[in-house]
Amino acid sequence: MREKLETLPLAQLRELAKSQGLKGTSTMKKAELIDLLIEQNEKDGKDNTAAEKKPESHTAEGSGKPADKQEEAKGEEHGQDGAEALPEEKEMLDSGIVANGILEVMSDGYGFIRCENYLPGENDVYVAPSQIRRFNLKTGDIIVGNTRVKTGNEKFSALLYVKSINGMHPSEAAKRYNFEDMTPIFPNERIHLEAGNNNIAMRIMDLISPIGKGQRGMIVSPPKAGKTTLLKAVAKAVTKANPEMHLIILLIDERPEEVTDIKESIQGDNVEVIYSTFDELPE
């Protein structure tokens, strides 16, 4: 058994320890975890042998301690993995804090909800591998859910249960198709950029190069020709004509003052400005 456990990554060993009801495993090293799991497995084997000798202790109603411990372990597992726990358990474990952000699934199977500029931070929320498998979660999904009460030795808050995935109910999102398997089609819904404003550039774009939902485009021009000004005008026109659209503005290697200008110029409930300025060090 030791050889099999040594092939597993540390995160999977911790999940295995949690599923067996073991506590205080988040700070343990891999070797300590393996020893603890082997000791627990041997202990469970002895308990099963004793239970076979005394079956009446298990069948006694209201007095079987092993059954009580099993129910307690099930309750802990439901609370940590975001499954269907009892209302009383959810209320006790629920911190009342709502997590809302983009999911990043790591190579070890677990994930984090990135809350600040899509980058790792201290306010990220841990998502268990069981939740990722159950709801078929992928990197880039927009997750909304409540977090579990944070203990003293935990670095990140953990997701207790999922409310919505990409604006859909979790049961509906789990049945969706893979993006790679979907059929691409031409844009069939136009975005009117003029839409009541007096911007000549938007009028010319509507006449010469109209765009639709799903359209790809590129602006090519010499420096200081007005590319950023044109993009700002397009973003303003989209937020005004189609306020229901989720607008993401990605700024890479820009000057910090331009990031501030974009944030102040383009505002709305569905507007996100993701940026990486040239003065930041590469990771």
C-alpha positions in Angstrom: 0.0 0.0 0.0 2.9 2.4 0.8 4.2 2.1 -2.8 0.8 3.0 -4.2 0.4 6.0 -1.9 3.9 7.3 -2.8 2.9 7.6 -6.4 0.0 10.0 -5.6 0.6 13.8 -5.4 0.4 15.6 -2.1 -3.0 17.3 -2.9 -4.6 13.9 -3.7 -3.2 12.4 -0.5 -4.8 15.3 1.5 -8.2 14.7 -0.2 -7.9 11.0 0.6 -7.2 11.9 4.3 -10.1 14.3 4.4 -12.4 11.6 3.0 -11.4 9.3 5.8 -12.2 12.0 8.4 -8.6 12.8 9.3 -8.0 16.3 10.5 -4.9 18.6 10.6 -3.5 17.2 7.4 -3.1 20.5 5.6 0.3 21.2 7.2 1.6 17.7 7.0 4.4 16.6 4.6 4.0 13.8 2.1 5.8 11.2 4.2 3.8 12.1 7.3 0.5 11.8 5.4 1.5 8.4 4.0 2.3 7.1 7.5 -1.0 8.5 8.9 -3.0 6.9 6.1 -1.4 3.5 6.6 -2.0 3.7 10.3 -5.6 4.6 9.7 -6.0 1.8 7.2 -4.6 -0.7 9.7 -6.9 0.7 12.4 -10.0 0.4 10.1 -9.0 -3.2 9.4 -9.0 -4.0 13.1 -12.3 -2.3 13.6 -13.9 -4.3 10.8 -12.6 -7.5 12.3 -14.0 -6.6 15.7 -17.3 -5.7 14.1 -17.6 -9.1 12.4 -17.1 -10.7 15.8 -19.8 -8.5 17.4 -22.5 -7.9 14.8 -25.1 -7.1 17.4 -23.4 -3.9 18.4 -23.9 -2.5 14.9 -27.6 -3.5 14.6 -28.6 -2.1 18.0 -30.8 1.0 17.2 -29.8 4.3 18.8 -26.7 2.9 20.6 -24.2 2.1 17.8 -21.2 4.4 18.1 -19.6 3.3 14.8 -22.8 4.3 12.9 -22.8 7.7 14.6 -19.2 8.3 13.6 -19.9 7.3 10.1 -22.8 9.7 9.8 -20.6 12.4 11.3 -17.9 11.7 8.7 -20.5 11.9 5.9 -21.6 15.3 7.2 -18.1 16.6 7.2 -17.5 15.3 3.7 -20.7 16.9 2.4 -19.8 20.2 4.0 -16.2 20.4 2.6 -17.0 19.1 -0.9 -20.1 21.2 -1.5 -22.4 18.3 -1.9 -26.0 18.1 -0.6 -25.4 18.6 3.1 -28.2 19.1 5.6 -29.5 22.7 6.1 -28.2 22.7 9.7 -24.7 21.7 8.5 -24.7 24.3 5.7 -25.8 27.0 8.1 -23.0 26.1 10.5 -20.3 25.9 7.8 -21.5 28.8 5.7 -19.4 32.0 6.3 -21.9 34.2 4.5 -19.3 35.5 2.1 -20.1 35.1 -1.6 -17.2 34.2 -3.9 -17.5 35.4 -7.5 -14.7 35.1 -10.0 -12.9 33.1 -12.7 -11.9 29.5 -12.0 -8.4 28.3 -12.7 -8.0 24.5 -12.5 -4.5 23.4 -11.5 -2.7 20.3 -12.9 -3.3 18.4 -9.6 -7.1 18.5 -10.0 -8.0 21.2 -7.5 -8.6 24.9 -8.5 -8.9 28.5 -7.3 -11.4 31.2 -8.0 -9.3 34.2 -8.9 -10.9 37.4 -7.6 -8.4 40.1 -8.4 -7.3 40.8 -12.0 -7.3 37.1 -12.8 -4.0 36.7 -10.9 -3.2 34.7 -7.8 -3.9 36.6 -4.5 -4.7 36.2 -0.9 -8.4 36.5 -1.5 -8.6 33.5 -3.8 -11.0 30.7 -3.0 -10.0 27.0 -3.0 -12.2 24.6 -5.0 -12.0 20.9 -4.2 -11.3 18.3 -6.9 -14.6 16.6 -6.1 -16.6 19.8 -6.9 -14.6 20.2 -10.2 -15.5 16.6 -11.2 -19.1 16.8 -10.1 -20.0 20.0 -12.0 -17.6 19.4 -14.9 -15.8 22.7 -14.1 -13.2 24.1 -16.5 -10.6 26.9 -16.4 -12.4 30.1 -17.3 -15.7 29.3 -15.8 -17.4 32.1 -13.9 -18.2 30.6 -10.5 -20.6 32.1 -7.9 -21.0 30.4 -4.5 -20.6 30.7 -0.7 -17.4 30.0 1.1 -16.9 27.7 4.1 -15.9 29.1 7.5 -12.1 29.6 7.5 -10.1 27.9 10.2 -6.9 29.3 11.7 -4.4 27.1 9.8 -6.0 27.6 6.4 -4.4 30.0 4.0 -7.3 30.3 1.6 -11.1 30.1 2.0 -12.8 27.0 0.6 -15.9 26.9 -1.6 -18.8 25.4 0.4 -21.4 25.1 -2.4 -21.9 26.4 -5.9 -24.8 28.8 -6.8 -24.2 29.3 -10.5 -21.8 28.5 -13.3 -21.5 31.0 -16.1 -24.9 32.4 -15.1 -26.5 28.9 -15.2 -27.7 26.5 -12.6 -25.0 24.0 -11.7 -27.2 21.1 -12.8 -27.6 22.7 -16.3 -23.9 23.7 -16.6 -22.8 20.1 -15.8 -24.5 18.9 -19.0 -22.9 21.5 -21.4 -20.9 20.5 -24.4 -17.1 21.0 -24.6 -16.2 24.2 -26.3 -13.8 22.3 -28.6 -16.7 20.1 -29.8 -19.1 22.9 -30.7 -19.7 24.0 -34.3 -18.5 27.5 -35.2 -20.8 29.7 -37.2 -20.7 33.1 -38.8 -22.0 36.0 -36.7 -25.8 36.4 -37.1 -26.6 39.3 -34.7 -25.2 42.7 -35.5 -23.9 45.3 -33.1 -24.9 48.8 -34.0 -22.0 51.1 -33.0 -23.6 54.4 -34.0 -26.6 54.0 -31.7 -27.6 57.6 -31.2 -24.1 59.1 -30.6 -22.5 61.6 -32.9 -19.1 59.8 -33.3 -18.1 59.9 -37.0 -15.7 56.9 -36.6 -18.5 54.7 -35.3 -20.7 55.8 -38.3 -17.9 54.9 -40.7 -17.4 51.5 -39.1 -21.1 50.7 -39.4 -21.0 51.5 -43.1 -17.6 50.1 -44.1 -16.8 47.3 -41.6 -19.9 46.3 -39.6 -19.3 43.9 -36.7 -21.5 41.3 -35.0 -21.5 39.1 -31.9 -18.6 36.7 -32.4 -16.7 38.8 -34.8 -13.0 39.0 -34.8 -11.1 42.1 -35.9 -7.8 43.8 -35.8 -6.7 47.4 -35.9 -3.4 48.1 -37.7 -1.8 51.6 -37.9 1.4 53.5 -37.2 2.1 54.8 -33.6 0.1 57.7 -32.4 -2.6 57.2 -35.1 -5.5 56.8 -32.7 -5.8 53.0 -32.1 -6.6 53.3 -28.4 -9.0 56.2 -29.1 -10.9 54.1 -31.6 -11.0 51.1 -29.2 -12.4 53.3 -26.5 -15.1 54.6 -28.8 -16.0 51.0 -29.8 -16.2 50.0 -26.1 -18.4 53.0 -25.2 -20.7 52.3 -28.2 -21.1 48.6 -27.1 -21.9 49.4 -23.5 -24.5 52.0 -24.6 -26.2 50.0 -27.4 -25.9 46.6 -25.7 -25.7 47.0 -21.9 -26.4 43.3 -21.4 -23.1 42.2 -23.1 -20.2 41.3 -20.9 -17.3 43.5 -22.0 -13.8 42.5 -21.1 -11.0 44.9 -22.0 -7.5 43.3 -21.9 -4.5 45.7 -21.7 -1.1 44.0 -22.0 2.2 45.9 -21.4 0.4 49.3 -21.3 1.4 52.4 -19.4 -0.3 52.7 -16.0 -1.8 56.1 -16.9 -3.5 54.5 -19.9 -5.0 51.8 -17.7 -6.4 54.5 -15.4 -7.8 56.4 -18.4 -9.6 53.2 -19.7 -11.1 52.5 -16.3 -12.4 56.0 -15.9 -13.7 56.2 -19.5 -15.5 52.9 -19.8 -17.7 52.0 -16.9 -20.7 49.7 -16.4 -22.1 46.8 -14.5 -20.8 44.3 -17.1 -17.4 45.9 -17.8 -14.1 44.3 -16.7 -10.7 45.8 -17.3 -7.9 43.3 -17.0 -4.4 44.8 -17.3 -0.7 44.1 -17.1 1.4 47.2 -17.1 5.0 47.4 -18.4 6.4 48.2 -15.0 5.4 44.8 -13.5 8.1 42.1 -13.2 7.5 38.9 -15.1 6.6 35.8 -12.9 
